[in-house]
C-alpha cells in the first residue's frame, strides 16, 4: 500500500502506510519472533525514500533516521542474509558520513569489509 500511495503521489499517506506496516508484526506476533524478517525490508526502503524526499520530518539530530537505520540493522542481522545486512550497514555508513561522524562511518565500513 505504501508503494502504491507513493506512486500516486500521495506521499503522506504512503508514509503512514509504511509506518503502520512496520509496526504490524509486533502487534500480531506479540512476544513471538517474526518468521520471515525479509518482509520488513521493502518497508525500510520506502521509509528511507520518504525521509530523503522530505516527507518525513526529522529533528536536527536525525533521531528518526538513526532509529530507523538501527532497526534495519537489527532486523537484517536477525534475518541472517548477508545481502540485507550489507545494505543496512551501507545506509548507516552513508548516514554517519553525511552527519560528519567520519569515525563512525569508517567503523561501519570496516564492519562491511569483514
Gaussian input, Z-matrix of N, CA and C with variables (Angstrom, degrees):
# hf/3-21g

backbone

0 1
 N
 C     1     B1
 C     2     B2     1     A1
 N     3     B3     2     A2     1     D1
 C     4     B4     3     A3     2     D2
 C     5     B5     4     A4     3     D3
 N     6     B6     5     A5     4     D4
 C     7     B7     6     A6     5     D5
 C     8     B8     7     A7     6     D6
 N     9     B9     8     A8     7     D7
 C    10    B10     9     A9     8     D8
 C    11    B11    10    A10     9     D9
 N    12    B12    11    A11    10    D10
 C    13    B13    12    A12    11    D11
 C    14    B14    13    A13    12    D12
 N    15    B15    14    A14    13    D13
 C    16    B16    15    A15    14    D14
 C    17    B17    16    A16    15    D15
 N    18    B18    17    A17    16    D16
 C    19    B19    18    A18    17    D17
 C    20    B20    19    A19    18    D18
 N    21    B21    20    A20    19    D19
 C    22    B22    21    A21    20    D20
 C    23    B23    22    A22    21    D21
 N    24    B24    23    A23    22    D22
 C    25    B25    24    A24    23    D23
 C    26    B26    25    A25    24    D24
 N    27    B27    26    A26    25    D25
 C    28    B28    27    A27    26    D26
 C    29    B29    28    A28    27    D27
 N    30    B30    29    A29    28    D28
 C    31    B31    30    A30    29    D29
 C    32    B32    31    A31    30    D30
 N    33    B33    32    A32    31    D31
 C    34    B34    33    A33    32    D32
 C    35    B35    34    A34    33    D33
 N    36    B36    35    A35    34    D34
 C    37    B37    36    A36    35    D35
 C    38    B38    37    A37    36    D36
 N    39    B39    38    A38    37    D37
 C    40    B40    39    A39    38    D38
 C    41    B41    40    A40    39    D39
 N    42    B42    41    A41    40    D40
 C    43    B43    42    A42    41    D41
 C    44    B44    43    A43    42    D42
 N    45    B45    44    A44    43    D43
 C    46    B46    45    A45    44    D44
 C    47    B47    46    A46    45    D45
 N    48    B48    47    A47    46    D46
 C    49    B49    48    A48    47    D47
 C    50    B50    49    A49    48    D48
 N    51    B51    50    A50    49    D49
 C    52    B52    51    A51    50    D50
 C    53    B53    52    A52    51    D51
 N    54    B54    53    A53    52    D52
 C    55    B55    54    A54    53    D53
 C    56    B56    55    A55    54    D54
 N    57    B57    56    A56    55    D55
 C    58    B58    57    A57    56    D56
 C    59    B59    58    A58    57    D57
 N    60    B60    59    A59    58    D58
 C    61    B61    60    A60    59    D59
 C    62    B62    61    A61    60    D60
 N    63    B63    62    A62    61    D61
 C    64    B64    63    A63    62    D62
 C    65    B65    64    A64    63    D63
 N    66    B66    65    A65    64    D64
 C    67    B67    66    A66    65    D65
 C    68    B68    67    A67    66    D66
 N    69    B69    68    A68    67    D67
 C    70    B70    69    A69    68    D68
 C    71    B71    70    A70    69    D69
 N    72    B72    71    A71    70    D70
 C    73    B73    72    A72    71    D71
 C    74    B74    73    A73    72    D72
 N    75    B75    74    A74    73    D73
 C    76    B76    75    A75    74    D74
 C    77    B77    76    A76    75    D75
 N    78    B78    77    A77    76    D76
 C    79    B79    78    A78    77    D77
 C    80    B80    79    A79    78    D78
 N    81    B81    80    A80    79    D79
 C    82    B82    81    A81    80    D80
 C    83    B83    82    A82    81    D81
 N    84    B84    83    A83    82    D82
 C    85    B85    84    A84    83    D83
 C    86    B86    85    A85    84    D84
 N    87    B87    86    A86    85    D85
 C    88    B88    87    A87    86    D86
 C    89    B89    88    A88    87    D87
 N    90    B90    89    A89    88    D88
 C    91    B91    90    A90    89    D89
 C    92    B92    91    A91    90    D90
 N    93    B93    92    A92    91    D91
 C    94    B94    93    A93    92    D92
 C    95    B95    94    A94    93    D93
 N    96    B96    95    A95    94    D94
 C    97    B97    96    A96    95    D95
 C    98    B98    97    A97    96    D96
 N    99    B99    98    A98    97    D97
 C   100   B100    99    A99    98    D98
 C   101   B101   100   A100    99    D99
 N   102   B102   101   A101   100   D100
 C   103   B103   102   A102   101   D101
 C   104   B104   103   A103   102   D102
 N   105   B105   104   A104   103   D103
 C   106   B106   105   A105   104   D104
 C   107   B107   106   A106   105   D105
 N   108   B108   107   A107   106   D106
 C   109   B109   108   A108   107   D107
 C   110   B110   109   A109   108   D108
 N   111   B111   110   A110   109   D109
 C   112   B112   111   A111   110   D110
 C   113   B113   112   A112   111   D111
 N   114   B114   113   A113   112   D112
 C   115   B115   114   A114   113   D113
 C   116   B116   115   A115   114   D114
 N   117   B117   116   A116   115   D115
 C   118   B118   117   A117   116   D116
 C   119   B119   118   A118   117   D117
 N   120   B120   119   A119   118   D118
 C   121   B121   120   A120   119   D119
 C   122   B122   121   A121   120   D120
 N   123   B123   122   A122   121   D121
 C   124   B124   123   A123   122   D122
 C   125   B125   124   A124   123   D123
 N   126   B126   125   A125   124   D124
 C   127   B127   126   A126   125   D125
 C   128   B128   127   A127   126   D126
 N   129   B129   128   A128   127   D127
 C   130   B130   129   A129   128   D128
 C   131   B131   130   A130   129   D129
 N   132   B132   131   A131   130   D130
 C   133   B133   132   A132   131   D131
 C   134   B134   133   A133   132   D132
 N   135   B135   134   A134   133   D133
 C   136   B136   135   A135   134   D134
 C   137   B137   136   A136   135   D135
 N   138   B138   137   A137   136   D136
 C   139   B139   138   A138   137   D137
 C   140   B140   139   A139   138   D138
 N   141   B141   140   A140   139   D139
 C   142   B142   141   A141   140   D140
 C   143   B143   142   A142   141   D141
 N   144   B144   143   A143   142   D142
 C   145   B145   144   A144   143   D143
 C   146   B146   145   A145   144   D144
 N   147   B147   146   A146   145   D145
 C   148   B148   147   A147   146   D146
 C   149   B149   148   A148   147   D147
 N   150   B150   149   A149   148   D148
 C   151   B151   150   A150   149   D149
 C   152   B152   151   A151   150   D150
 N   153   B153   152   A152   151   D151
 C   154   B154   153   A153   152   D152
 C   155   B155   154   A154   153   D153
 N   156   B156   155   A155   154   D154
 C   157   B157   156   A156   155   D155
 C   158   B158   157   A157   156   D156
 N   159   B159   158   A158   157   D157
 C   160   B160   159   A159   158   D158
 C   161   B161   160   A160   159   D159
 N   162   B162   161   A161   160   D160
 C   163   B163   162   A162   161   D161
 C   164   B164   163   A163   162   D162
 N   165   B165   164   A164   163   D163
 C   166   B166   165   A165   164   D164
 C   167   B167   166   A166   165   D165
 N   168   B168   167   A167   166   D166
 C   169   B169   168   A168   167   D167
 C   170   B170   169   A169   168   D168
 N   171   B171   170   A170   169   D169
 C   172   B172   171   A171   170   D170
 C   173   B173   172   A172   171   D171
 N   174   B174   173   A173   172   D172
 C   175   B175   174   A174   173   D173
 C   176   B176   175   A175   174   D174
 N   177   B177   176   A176   175   D175
 C   178   B178   177   A177   176   D176
 C   179   B179   178   A178   177   D177
 N   180   B180   179   A179   178   D178
 C   181   B181   180   A180   179   D179
 C   182   B182   181   A181   180   D180
 N   183   B183   182   A182   181   D181
 C   184   B184   183   A183   182   D182
 C   185   B185   184   A184   183   D183
 N   186   B186   185   A185   184   D184
 C   187   B187   186   A186   185   D185
 C   188   B188   187   A187   186   D186
 N   189   B189   188   A188   187   D187
 C   190   B190   189   A189   188   D188
 C   191   B191   190   A190   189   D189
 N   192   B192   191   A191   190   D190
 C   193   B193   192   A192   191   D191
 C   194   B194   193   A193   192   D192
 N   195   B195   194   A194   193   D193
 C   196   B196   195   A195   194   D194
 C   197   B197   196   A196   195   D195
 N   198   B198   197   A197   196   D196
 C   199   B199   198   A198   197   D197
 C   200   B200   199   A199   198   D198
 N   201   B201   200   A200   199   D199
 C   202   B202   201   A201   200   D200
 C   203   B203   202   A202   201   D201
 N   204   B204   203   A203   202   D202
 C   205   B205   204   A204   203   D203
 C   206   B206   205   A205   204   D204
 N   207   B207   206   A206   205   D205
 C   208   B208   207   A207   206   D206
 C   209   B209   208   A208   207   D207
 N   210   B210   209   A209   208   D208
 C   211   B211   210   A210   209   D209
 C   212   B212   211   A211   210   D210
 N   213   B213   212   A212   211   D211
 C   214   B214   213   A213   212   D212
 C   215   B215   214   A214   213   D213
 N   216   B216   215   A215   214   D214
 C   217   B217   216   A216   215   D215
 C   218   B218   217   A217   216   D216
 N   219   B219   218   A218   217   D217
 C   220   B220   219   A219   218   D218
 C   221   B221   220   A220   219   D219
 N   222   B222   221   A221   220   D220
 C   223   B223   222   A222   221   D221
 C   224   B224   223   A223   222   D222
 N   225   B225   224   A224   223   D223
 C   226   B226   225   A225   224   D224
 C   227   B227   226   A226   225   D225
 N   228   B228   227   A227   226   D226
 C   229   B229   228   A228   227   D227
 C   230   B230   229   A229   228   D228
 N   231   B231   230   A230   229   D229
 C   232   B232   231   A231   230   D230
 C   233   B233   232   A232   231   D231
 N   234   B234   233   A233   232   D232
 C   235   B235   234   A234   233   D233
 C   236   B236   235   A235   234   D234
 N   237   B237   236   A236   235   D235
 C   238   B238   237   A237   236   D236
 C   239   B239   238   A238   237   D237
 N   240   B240   239   A239   238   D238
 C   241   B241   240   A240   239   D239
 C   242   B242   241   A241   240   D240
 N   243   B243   242   A242   241   D241
 C   244   B244   243   A243   242   D242
 C   245   B245   244   A244   243   D243
 N   246   B246   245   A245   244   D244
 C   247   B247   246   A246   245   D245
 C   248   B248   247   A247   246   D246
 N   249   B249   248   A248   247   D247
 C   250   B250   249   A249   248   D248
 C   251   B251   250   A250   249   D249
 N   252   B252   251   A251   250   D250
 C   253   B253   252   A252   251   D251
 C   254   B254   253   A253   252   D252
 N   255   B255   254   A254   253   D253
 C   256   B256   255   A255   254   D254
 C   257   B257   256   A256   255   D255
 N   258   B258   257   A257   256   D256
 C   259   B259   258   A258   257   D257
 C   260   B260   259   A259   258   D258
 N   261   B261   260   A260   259   D259
 C   262   B262   261   A261   260   D260
 C   263   B263   262   A262   261   D261
 N   264   B264   263   A263   262   D262
 C   265   B265   264   A264   263   D263
 C   266   B266   265   A265   264   D264
 N   267   B267   266   A266   265   D265
 C   268   B268   267   A267   266   D266
 C   269   B269   268   A268   267   D267
 N   270   B270   269   A269   268   D268
 C   271   B271   270   A270   269   D269
 C   272   B272   271   A271   270   D270
 N   273   B273   272   A272   271   D271
 C   274   B274   273   A273   272   D272
 C   275   B275   274   A274   273   D273
 N   276   B276   275   A275   274   D274
 C   277   B277   276   A276   275   D275
 C   278   B278   277   A277   276   D276
 N   279   B279   278   A278   277   D277
 C   280   B280   279   A279   278   D278
 C   281   B281   280   A280   279   D279
 N   282   B282   281   A281   280   D280
 C   283   B283   282   A282   281   D281
 C   284   B284   283   A283   282   D282
 N   285   B285   284   A284   283   D283
 C   286   B286   285   A285   284   D284
 C   287   B287   286   A286   285   D285
 N   288   B288   287   A287   286   D286
 C   289   B289   288   A288   287   D287
 C   290   B290   289   A289   288   D288
 N   291   B291   290   A290   289   D289
 C   292   B292   291   A291   290   D290
 C   293   B293   292   A292   291   D291
 N   294   B294   293   A293   292   D292
 C   295   B295   294   A294   293   D293
 C   296   B296   295   A295   294   D294
 N   297   B297   296   A296   295   D295
 C   298   B298   297   A297   296   D296
 C   299   B299   298   A298   297   D297
 N   300   B300   299   A299   298   D298
 C   301   B301   300   A300   299   D299
 C   302   B302   301   A301   300   D300
 N   303   B303   302   A302   301   D301
 C   304   B304   303   A303   302   D302
 C   305   B305   304   A304   303   D303
 N   306   B306   305   A305   304   D304
 C   307   B307   306   A306   305   D305
 C   308   B308   307   A307   306   D306
 N   309   B309   308   A308   307   D307
 C   310   B310   309   A309   308   D308
 C   311   B311   310   A310   309   D309
 N   312   B312   311   A311   310   D310
 C   313   B313   312   A312   311   D311
 C   314   B314   313   A313   312   D312
 N   315   B315   314   A314   313   D313
 C   316   B316   315   A315   314   D314
 C   317   B317   316   A316   315   D315
 N   318   B318   317   A317   316   D316
 C   319   B319   318   A318   317   D317
 C   320   B320   319   A319   318   D318
 N   321   B321   320   A320   319   D319
 C   322   B322   321   A321   320   D320
 C   323   B323   322   A322   321   D321
 N   324   B324   323   A323   322   D322
 C   325   B325   324   A324   323   D323
 C   326   B326   325   A325   324   D324
 N   327   B327   326   A326   325   D325
 C   328   B328   327   A327   326   D326
 C   329   B329   328   A328   327   D327
 N   330   B330   329   A329   328   D328
 C   331   B331   330   A330   329   D329
 C   332   B332   331   A331   330   D330
 N   333   B333   332   A332   331   D331
 C   334   B334   333   A333   332   D332
 C   335   B335   334   A334   333   D333
 N   336   B336   335   A335   334   D334
 C   337   B337   336   A336   335   D335
 C   338   B338   337   A337   336   D336
 N   339   B339   338   A338   337   D337
 C   340   B340   339   A339   338   D338
 C   341   B341   340   A340   339   D339

   B1=1.4490
   B2=1.5268
   B3=1.3485
   B4=1.4565
   B5=1.5138
   B6=1.3318
   B7=1.4722
   B8=1.5195
   B9=1.3272
   B10=1.4641
   B11=1.5190
   B12=1.3295
   B13=1.4674
   B14=1.5283
   B15=1.3252
   B16=1.4640
   B17=1.5223
   B18=1.3323
   B19=1.4577
   B20=1.5255
   B21=1.3260
   B22=1.4640
   B23=1.5264
   B24=1.3379
   B25=1.4589
   B26=1.5303
   B27=1.3145
   B28=1.4640
   B29=1.5254
   B30=1.3277
   B31=1.4540
   B32=1.5255
   B33=1.3139
   B34=1.4623
   B35=1.5295
   B36=1.3160
   B37=1.4672
   B38=1.5353
   B39=1.3113
   B40=1.4550
   B41=1.5241
   B42=1.3297
   B43=1.4696
   B44=1.5219
   B45=1.3165
   B46=1.4657
   B47=1.5260
   B48=1.3227
   B49=1.4606
   B50=1.5293
   B51=1.3339
   B52=1.4639
   B53=1.5290
   B54=1.3331
   B55=1.4629
   B56=1.5275
   B57=1.3191
   B58=1.4666
   B59=1.5301
   B60=1.3245
   B61=1.4657
   B62=1.5237
   B63=1.3166
   B64=1.4640
   B65=1.5291
   B66=1.3149
   B67=1.4601
   B68=1.5251
   B69=1.3127
   B70=1.4595
   B71=1.5260
   B72=1.3350
   B73=1.4726
   B74=1.5255
   B75=1.3364
   B76=1.4629
   B77=1.5241
   B78=1.2981
   B79=1.4608
   B80=1.5247
   B81=1.3190
   B82=1.4627
   B83=1.5244
   B84=1.2979
   B85=1.4596
   B86=1.5261
   B87=1.3066
   B88=1.4517
   B89=1.5246
   B90=1.3162
   B91=1.4482
   B92=1.5191
   B93=1.3249
   B94=1.4602
   B95=1.5242
   B96=1.3187
   B97=1.4624
   B98=1.5311
   B99=1.2950
   B100=1.4616
   B101=1.5235
   B102=1.3199
   B103=1.4563
   B104=1.5176
   B105=1.3125
   B106=1.4578
   B107=1.5182
   B108=1.3089
   B109=1.4576
   B110=1.5262
   B111=1.3179
   B112=1.4654
   B113=1.5255
   B114=1.3233
   B115=1.4657
   B116=1.5246
   B117=1.3126
   B118=1.4647
   B119=1.5288
   B120=1.3210
   B121=1.4583
   B122=1.5297
   B123=1.3308
   B124=1.4725
   B125=1.5348
   B126=1.3277
   B127=1.4631
   B128=1.5213
   B129=1.3309
   B130=1.4642
   B131=1.5272
   B132=1.3226
   B133=1.4641
   B134=1.5262
   B135=1.3286
   B136=1.4600
   B137=1.5143
   B138=1.3322
   B139=1.4618
   B140=1.5225
   B141=1.3332
   B142=1.4670
   B143=1.5232
   B144=1.3192
   B145=1.4657
   B146=1.5269
   B147=1.3252
   B148=1.4650
   B149=1.5260
   B150=1.3103
   B151=1.4629
   B152=1.5268
   B153=1.3289
   B154=1.4744
   B155=1.5301
   B156=1.3341
   B157=1.4763
   B158=1.5251
   B159=1.3293
   B160=1.4503
   B161=1.5199
   B162=1.3185
   B163=1.4663
   B164=1.5214
   B165=1.3200
   B166=1.4646
   B167=1.5233
   B168=1.3113
   B169=1.4614
   B170=1.5306
   B171=1.2956
   B172=1.4593
   B173=1.5223
   B174=1.3234
   B175=1.4597
   B176=1.5281
   B177=1.3133
   B178=1.4679
   B179=1.5251
   B180=1.3328
   B181=1.4680
   B182=1.5220
   B183=1.3298
   B184=1.4678
   B185=1.5286
   B186=1.3163
   B187=1.4623
   B188=1.5216
   B189=1.3292
   B190=1.4722
   B191=1.5246
   B192=1.3234
   B193=1.4678
   B194=1.5248
   B195=1.3080
   B196=1.4630
   B197=1.5267
   B198=1.3425
   B199=1.4681
   B200=1.5243
   B201=1.3229
   B202=1.4599
   B203=1.5319
   B204=1.3211
   B205=1.4662
   B206=1.5271
   B207=1.3343
   B208=1.4672
   B209=1.5242
   B210=1.3151
   B211=1.4749
   B212=1.5263
   B213=1.3328
   B214=1.4616
   B215=1.5285
   B216=1.3185
   B217=1.4657
   B218=1.5262
   B219=1.3227
   B220=1.4696
   B221=1.5251
   B222=1.3286
   B223=1.4723
   B224=1.5325
   B225=1.3295
   B226=1.4635
   B227=1.5313
   B228=1.3180
   B229=1.4674
   B230=1.5358
   B231=1.3208
   B232=1.4691
   B233=1.5292
   B234=1.3387
   B235=1.4634
   B236=1.5306
   B237=1.3315
   B238=1.4542
   B239=1.5167
   B240=1.3277
   B241=1.4661
   B242=1.5345
   B243=1.3400
   B244=1.4666
   B245=1.5367
   B246=1.3184
   B247=1.4669
   B248=1.5286
   B249=1.3255
   B250=1.4626
   B251=1.5320
   B252=1.3312
   B253=1.4568
   B254=1.5329
   B255=1.3324
   B256=1.4693
   B257=1.5296
   B258=1.3176
   B259=1.4628
   B260=1.5248
   B261=1.3236
   B262=1.4601
   B263=1.5329
   B264=1.3258
   B265=1.4699
   B266=1.5219
   B267=1.3160
   B268=1.4697
   B269=1.5226
   B270=1.3196
   B271=1.4688
   B272=1.5214
   B273=1.3298
   B274=1.4551
   B275=1.5297
   B276=1.3177
   B277=1.4673
   B278=1.5311
   B279=1.3290
   B280=1.4730
   B281=1.5217
   B282=1.3234
   B283=1.4664
   B284=1.5278
   B285=1.3167
   B286=1.4641
   B287=1.5273
   B288=1.3163
   B289=1.4662
   B290=1.5301
   B291=1.3340
   B292=1.4708
   B293=1.5257
   B294=1.3504
   B295=1.4669
   B296=1.5318
   B297=1.3010
   B298=1.4590
   B299=1.5304
   B300=1.3188
   B301=1.4557
   B302=1.5266
   B303=1.3289
   B304=1.4566
   B305=1.5272
   B306=1.3264
   B307=1.4615
   B308=1.5285
   B309=1.3358
   B310=1.4580
   B311=1.5172
   B312=1.3397
   B313=1.4640
   B314=1.5313
   B315=1.3106
   B316=1.4688
   B317=1.5243
   B318=1.3302
   B319=1.4660
   B320=1.5336
   B321=1.3252
   B322=1.4690
   B323=1.5219
   B324=1.3270
   B325=1.4596
   B326=1.5316
   B327=1.3142
   B328=1.4679
   B329=1.5278
   B330=1.3352
   B331=1.4660
   B332=1.5273
   B333=1.3301
   B334=1.4678
   B335=1.5270
   B336=1.3097
   B337=1.4633
   B338=1.5226
   B339=1.3145
   B340=1.4716
   B341=1.5096
   A1=109.81
   A2=116.68
   A3=120.47
   A4=112.23
   A5=116.72
   A6=121.09
   A7=110.61
   A8=117.21
   A9=120.64
   A10=111.20
   A11=116.50
   A12=120.49
   A13=110.75
   A14=116.64
   A15=120.10
   A16=110.44
   A17=116.66
   A18=121.45
   A19=111.06
   A20=116.42
   A21=121.30
   A22=112.18
   A23=117.13
   A24=123.61
   A25=111.99
   A26=115.31
   A27=121.87
   A28=106.96
   A29=115.79
   A30=121.67
   A31=113.67
   A32=118.76
   A33=120.10
   A34=109.90
   A35=117.07
   A36=121.08
   A37=110.19
   A38=116.92
   A39=121.31
   A40=110.37
   A41=116.52
   A42=120.90
   A43=110.58
   A44=117.12
   A45=120.45
   A46=111.21
   A47=117.00
   A48=121.20
   A49=111.04
   A50=117.15
   A51=120.81
   A52=110.73
   A53=116.96
   A54=119.87
   A55=111.28
   A56=117.07
   A57=120.32
   A58=110.40
   A59=116.76
   A60=121.10
   A61=111.45
   A62=116.84
   A63=120.52
   A64=111.06
   A65=117.52
   A66=121.62
   A67=112.85
   A68=117.83
   A69=122.01
   A70=114.43
   A71=120.03
   A72=118.96
   A73=112.96
   A74=117.24
   A75=120.07
   A76=111.16
   A77=116.84
   A78=120.63
   A79=111.32
   A80=116.84
   A81=121.28
   A82=111.32
   A83=117.23
   A84=122.63
   A85=111.52
   A86=117.88
   A87=122.10
   A88=111.30
   A89=114.92
   A90=120.27
   A91=114.75
   A92=118.71
   A93=121.28
   A94=109.14
   A95=117.29
   A96=118.72
   A97=110.93
   A98=115.81
   A99=121.66
   A100=108.52
   A101=117.29
   A102=121.90
   A103=112.81
   A104=118.13
   A105=122.43
   A106=109.05
   A107=115.83
   A108=121.32
   A109=113.05
   A110=117.44
   A111=119.72
   A112=112.30
   A113=118.28
   A114=119.97
   A115=111.00
   A116=118.13
   A117=121.52
   A118=112.65
   A119=119.11
   A120=120.48
   A121=114.03
   A122=120.23
   A123=118.62
   A124=112.26
   A125=116.49
   A126=120.26
   A127=109.64
   A128=117.04
   A129=120.40
   A130=110.14
   A131=116.74
   A132=120.80
   A133=111.17
   A134=116.61
   A135=120.37
   A136=112.23
   A137=116.87
   A138=119.97
   A139=111.56
   A140=117.82
   A141=120.08
   A142=111.15
   A143=117.28
   A144=120.58
   A145=109.82
   A146=116.68
   A147=120.99
   A148=110.78
   A149=116.74
   A150=121.02
   A151=110.20
   A152=116.16
   A153=120.77
   A154=111.97
   A155=116.13
   A156=120.55
   A157=111.54
   A158=117.73
   A159=121.50
   A160=114.50
   A161=117.57
   A162=120.94
   A163=110.83
   A164=116.30
   A165=121.47
   A166=107.38
   A167=115.33
   A168=120.36
   A169=108.65
   A170=115.55
   A171=121.29
   A172=108.14
   A173=116.75
   A174=119.18
   A175=109.92
   A176=115.97
   A177=120.15
   A178=112.81
   A179=117.10
   A180=120.82
   A181=112.49
   A182=116.89
   A183=122.68
   A184=111.60
   A185=116.30
   A186=122.13
   A187=112.75
   A188=116.60
   A189=120.19
   A190=109.92
   A191=116.45
   A192=120.33
   A193=110.96
   A194=117.56
   A195=120.68
   A196=111.37
   A197=116.55
   A198=120.02
   A199=111.02
   A200=116.04
   A201=120.53
   A202=110.96
   A203=116.75
   A204=121.21
   A205=110.04
   A206=116.93
   A207=119.60
   A208=111.26
   A209=116.06
   A210=118.90
   A211=110.80
   A212=116.54
   A213=120.37
   A214=109.82
   A215=117.15
   A216=121.19
   A217=110.26
   A218=116.72
   A219=120.43
   A220=111.31
   A221=116.88
   A222=120.63
   A223=110.95
   A224=116.66
   A225=120.75
   A226=110.75
   A227=116.72
   A228=120.71
   A229=109.57
   A230=116.89
   A231=121.19
   A232=111.27
   A233=116.72
   A234=120.96
   A235=110.79
   A236=115.89
   A237=120.43
   A238=116.68
   A239=117.99
   A240=120.21
   A241=108.40
   A242=117.30
   A243=119.53
   A244=113.89
   A245=118.41
   A246=120.75
   A247=110.39
   A248=116.89
   A249=120.85
   A250=110.71
   A251=115.89
   A252=119.91
   A253=110.42
   A254=116.58
   A255=120.22
   A256=110.86
   A257=117.38
   A258=120.67
   A259=110.58
   A260=116.56
   A261=120.86
   A262=110.75
   A263=116.34
   A264=119.52
   A265=111.53
   A266=117.39
   A267=120.56
   A268=110.73
   A269=116.37
   A270=119.81
   A271=110.36
   A272=116.13
   A273=119.36
   A274=111.02
   A275=117.40
   A276=120.88
   A277=110.54
   A278=116.68
   A279=120.59
   A280=110.50
   A281=116.69
   A282=120.79
   A283=110.67
   A284=116.66
   A285=120.06
   A286=111.31
   A287=116.98
   A288=119.79
   A289=110.67
   A290=116.97
   A291=121.02
   A292=111.18
   A293=116.39
   A294=120.99
   A295=111.76
   A296=116.15
   A297=124.84
   A298=113.06
   A299=115.97
   A300=122.30
   A301=106.14
   A302=114.81
   A303=120.28
   A304=112.53
   A305=117.46
   A306=119.92
   A307=110.20
   A308=116.10
   A309=120.17
   A310=112.12
   A311=116.02
   A312=120.66
   A313=110.46
   A314=116.25
   A315=120.51
   A316=110.30
   A317=116.74
   A318=121.02
   A319=110.83
   A320=116.13
   A321=120.04
   A322=110.56
   A323=116.78
   A324=120.67
   A325=110.78
   A326=116.37
   A327=119.67
   A328=110.68
   A329=115.65
   A330=119.25
   A331=110.07
   A332=116.53
   A333=120.69
   A334=110.98
   A335=116.00
   A336=120.79
   A337=112.98
   A338=117.07
   A339=118.70
   A340=112.99
   D1=-41.21
   D2=-179.92
   D3=-59.02
   D4=-45.38
   D5=179.32
   D6=-64.89
   D7=-41.60
   D8=179.46
   D9=-61.96
   D10=-43.61
   D11=178.87
   D12=-63.66
   D13=-39.09
   D14=178.74
   D15=-64.75
   D16=-41.40
   D17=178.59
   D18=-62.31
   D19=-34.39
   D20=179.35
   D21=-84.61
   D22=10.01
   D23=178.92
   D24=62.17
   D25=35.98
   D26=175.73
   D27=-112.21
   D28=69.39
   D29=-169.01
   D30=-64.10
   D31=-39.27
   D32=-179.61
   D33=-65.83
   D34=-44.32
   D35=177.88
   D36=-64.59
   D37=-34.55
   D38=177.97
   D39=-62.48
   D40=-47.82
   D41=179.49
   D42=-61.39
   D43=-43.25
   D44=178.48
   D45=-59.82
   D46=-41.74
   D47=179.40
   D48=-66.27
   D49=-44.02
   D50=178.53
   D51=-61.97
   D52=-46.21
   D53=-178.13
   D54=-64.54
   D55=-40.40
   D56=177.35
   D57=-63.70
   D58=-40.59
   D59=179.89
   D60=-65.96
   D61=-35.19
   D62=-179.77
   D63=-67.89
   D64=-30.57
   D65=179.96
   D66=-87.17
   D67=-17.00
   D68=-175.38
   D69=-55.92
   D70=-46.58
   D71=-179.45
   D72=-58.70
   D73=-32.08
   D74=-179.69
   D75=-71.67
   D76=-30.82
   D77=179.26
   D78=-78.17
   D79=-35.63
   D80=-177.33
   D81=-79.67
   D82=-45.00
   D83=-172.22
   D84=-107.27
   D85=42.53
   D86=-176.86
   D87=-51.40
   D88=113.54
   D89=178.46
   D90=88.33
   D91=-16.05
   D92=179.41
   D93=-100.83
   D94=145.37
   D95=177.02
   D96=-67.73
   D97=143.20
   D98=178.13
   D99=-70.79
   D100=131.12
   D101=-177.31
   D102=-63.21
   D103=-70.78
   D104=-178.21
   D105=-105.01
   D106=98.84
   D107=-177.15
   D108=-69.95
   D109=-17.11
   D110=-176.83
   D111=-66.00
   D112=-17.37
   D113=178.78
   D114=-64.26
   D115=-22.72
   D116=-179.39
   D117=-81.61
   D118=-18.30
   D119=-171.91
   D120=-65.72
   D121=-39.99
   D122=174.86
   D123=-65.42
   D124=-27.52
   D125=177.06
   D126=-66.94
   D127=-44.68
   D128=176.58
   D129=-58.67
   D130=-44.40
   D131=-179.92
   D132=-59.24
   D133=-45.16
   D134=179.47
   D135=-62.51
   D136=-40.83
   D137=179.14
   D138=-68.84
   D139=-35.75
   D140=176.94
   D141=-65.63
   D142=-39.64
   D143=177.04
   D144=-62.81
   D145=-45.27
   D146=179.57
   D147=-61.86
   D148=-37.70
   D149=178.10
   D150=-64.40
   D151=-46.81
   D152=-179.15
   D153=-64.88
   D154=-31.63
   D155=-179.19
   D156=-82.24
   D157=-7.35
   D158=178.81
   D159=86.54
   D160=8.94
   D161=178.99
   D162=-71.55
   D163=-32.41
   D164=176.72
   D165=-100.71
   D166=122.10
   D167=177.24
   D168=-80.68
   D169=134.45
   D170=177.76
   D171=-124.61
   D172=159.38
   D173=178.65
   D174=-80.96
   D175=177.63
   D176=-175.49
   D177=-66.22
   D178=-20.32
   D179=177.84
   D180=-91.34
   D181=0.82
   D182=-178.60
   D183=57.56
   D184=40.88
   D185=-177.09
   D186=-59.72
   D187=-42.92
   D188=179.62
   D189=-62.10
   D190=-47.00
   D191=-179.21
   D192=-62.93
   D193=-41.96
   D194=179.58
   D195=-61.66
   D196=-43.08
   D197=177.94
   D198=-65.12
   D199=-41.33
   D200=-179.34
   D201=-64.33
   D202=-44.55
   D203=178.58
   D204=-62.00
   D205=-45.46
   D206=-179.19
   D207=-63.92
   D208=-39.09
   D209=178.54
   D210=-66.20
   D211=-39.16
   D212=177.09
   D213=-61.93
   D214=-44.12
   D215=178.80
   D216=-61.04
   D217=-46.08
   D218=-179.08
   D219=-62.03
   D220=-44.49
   D221=179.89
   D222=-65.81
   D223=-42.20
   D224=-179.13
   D225=-66.39
   D226=-40.59
   D227=178.57
   D228=-63.41
   D229=-45.04
   D230=179.97
   D231=-65.25
   D232=-33.16
   D233=179.29
   D234=-67.53
   D235=-37.35
   D236=174.79
   D237=90.14
   D238=-0.01
   D239=179.03
   D240=-88.42
   D241=119.55
   D242=-176.56
   D243=-62.24
   D244=-25.17
   D245=178.88
   D246=-65.97
   D247=-47.65
   D248=179.69
   D249=-66.75
   D250=-39.37
   D251=-179.79
   D252=-64.80
   D253=-41.96
   D254=177.59
   D255=-63.14
   D256=-39.14
   D257=179.12
   D258=-64.40
   D259=-42.81
   D260=179.21
   D261=-63.90
   D262=-43.76
   D263=177.93
   D264=-65.22
   D265=-35.82
   D266=177.29
   D267=-62.48
   D268=-40.58
   D269=177.57
   D270=-63.81
   D271=-39.07
   D272=178.50
   D273=-65.88
   D274=-43.47
   D275=179.95
   D276=-61.99
   D277=-43.45
   D278=179.17
   D279=-62.78
   D280=-44.86
   D281=-179.58
   D282=-62.63
   D283=-46.23
   D284=-179.17
   D285=-62.30
   D286=-42.30
   D287=179.13
   D288=-64.69
   D289=-42.83
   D290=179.70
   D291=-62.89
   D292=-33.46
   D293=179.30
   D294=-87.79
   D295=9.68
   D296=177.59
   D297=63.50
   D298=28.85
   D299=171.34
   D300=-95.76
   D301=72.84
   D302=-171.97
   D303=-68.16
   D304=-35.83
   D305=177.01
   D306=-63.54
   D307=-42.88
   D308=177.83
   D309=-63.85
   D310=-39.44
   D311=178.88
   D312=-64.41
   D313=-41.03
   D314=178.38
   D315=-66.45
   D316=-40.76
   D317=177.45
   D318=-60.13
   D319=-43.88
   D320=177.96
   D321=-64.81
   D322=-40.09
   D323=178.74
   D324=-62.28
   D325=-38.62
   D326=177.36
   D327=-63.50
   D328=-40.62
   D329=178.38
   D330=-64.74
   D331=-38.22
   D332=177.43
   D333=-63.06
   D334=-36.92
   D335=-176.22
   D336=-76.47
   D337=-19.36
   D338=-176.65
   D339=-85.05

